[in-house]
Amino acid sequence: MEETQKPKKAVAISYEETAGAAPKVIAAGKGAIAEKIIETALEAGIHIQQDANLVELLSKVDIGEEIPVDLYQTVAEVLSFVYKVNNRFKEKVSRDSK
């Protein structure tokens, strides 16, 4: 029996610390739309975090809406990881350019 591959899914979130609000879902889709979301993020130098379970949960949030309270902890952990990766990258670029 052949396994059929599920279409790729992607969700993009945005968080502005100064706004004082929760992160918002700014894009979501599957298949070609997911590919475009991922491509756009990579072109912009945005780190991609792969978590199928989180994508499934976030894909139920309407675009432009804040994430639900029950996902705060999980999304906070992802954002913390992404900030650390971005800071390490910036430090490396800064050292390499000297």
TACORZI-V148144 format. One record per helix or strand. SS is the DSSP state (a for helix, b for strand). FROM is the first residue (numbers start at 1). TO is the last residue. If there is no record, write none. Layout:
BEGIN
ss-><SS/SS>
from-><FROM/FROM>
to-><TO/TO>
END
This chain:
BEGIN
ss-><b/a/b/a/a/b/a>
from-><9/17/24/32/52/66/69>
to-><14/19/30/43/58/66/96>
END
